[in-house]
Amino acid sequence: MSNKILIAEISGKRPGNANKRHTETFEFDYDHVIISNNSEGYETDWKIINVPDNYKSWYKDNVATNDKAYYAPMNRSYAIKYAKEHGYKYLVQLDDNIMTFDIKYLVKIDGVQMRYATLASTPNKDQMPNDMIKYMEHILDRSNVGMVGMAPDAASVPQDDWLKERYVYSAFMLNLEIVPPVFQGDFEDDIEYRMKLRQAGIPSLEIVPFHYSKTAQDKHNGKEDTTGNRQAYKDAGLERGKVMSKLYGQTYSRGWSDQGSGIKRIEGQKKFRHKIKPFKVGVRIKDISTLKQEMLNIFSKYATKRSDKLKISIDQPKQFVGLVDNSENQYDVLGQVVAIAIKYDLTMINPKSPDLTFALMTNDINSYKKAIGEIKNISGVTYIEGAK
């Protein structure tokens, strides 16, 4: 264990075991605790630090900007206080519902853009969170950065950047010697904290290839996660960010979006969205070549073997034939049709039909004619030829 770094899981009102707070499933090589405003019903082998009542009263009277939305920023603030009092230099704060840590980046070679990403099968992946934390430590050791973190999985992946001034949320490290002592903000404490850093001339840095994912909040399969503070977020509506928009109106605003958010957008779903103007403070890093080499070493350690994939889309097929497989031994006949489709490079789809009805498509008239000629000789297939 390192006495330089403390990991604090920020949690509240999420009873149960690690199945409910997935962050606790990772094996960390650093001291780690749970900082909570309400840990009733928690089952864990992590040390739990409940925010004392006197600190709750002090925070609510002197720091909180909202009567309902102060729990998360209060927990984050007490984590800073606890870490300082126990002699730590750096504090990692993690939300309690982190599902995965991954490495993702884009490169362009000879005009071809390629995306790299770790998988569940990546070698040594259980060591990845610790290597990420060690790298964040090295960033803070060599720079004027006060807050360094990872990218949420739904974020875009800049092609040529590996370090970038950005907001960081849910998985970050603080340099306790230079950062402000408290988080504030009505639900938007992580955004507000970067505003504080900006006022003090302290940059916030994102390590672009480092990604994390969290428990989905949106409705999928008819379910919606409203544990922790998420029910309060839902109830607040546009009250979220109200104080932020007054204090930092030139940079921050908020509103509704009918496009949803993140990589799993749901059509027609109305979502609250932050609207934040980008800004930069200015990052100074010593010996950046060493940091670059360390990143390359991490890429090498977690290199993931996977087969090449080529995606092809056909906008408007010139030739189309609909197939209905009506043989007694349907799947035997289907195998013959598939073999022909592969032979002549045809696209074969089943438009969610419960029976074995397929469409074969191609732009190549010669391939089309040859494929039809062979399909006609298969017993048990009815086909309808025509333009799509």
Buried (B, 14 or more C-beta within 10 A) or exposed (E): EBEEBBBBBBBBBBBEEBEBBBBBEBEBBBBBBBBBBBBEEBEBEBEEBBBEEEBBEEBEEEBBBBEEBBBBBBBBBBBBBBBBEEEBBBBBBBBBBBEBBBBBBBEEEEEEEEEBBBEEEBEEBEEBBBBBBBBBBBBBBBBBBBBBBBBBBEBEBBEEBBBBBBBBBBBBBBBBEBBBEBBBBBBBBBBBBBBBBBEEEBBBBBBBBBBBBBBBBBEEEEEEBEBBBBEBBEEBEEBBBBBBBEBBEEBBBBEEEEEBBBEEBBEEEEBBBBEBEEEEBEBEBEEEEEBEEBBEEBBEBBEBEEEEEEEEEEEEBEBBBBBBBEBEEBEEBBEBBEEBBEEBEBBBEEEEEEEBBBBBBBEBEEBBEBBBEBBEEBEBBEBEEEEE
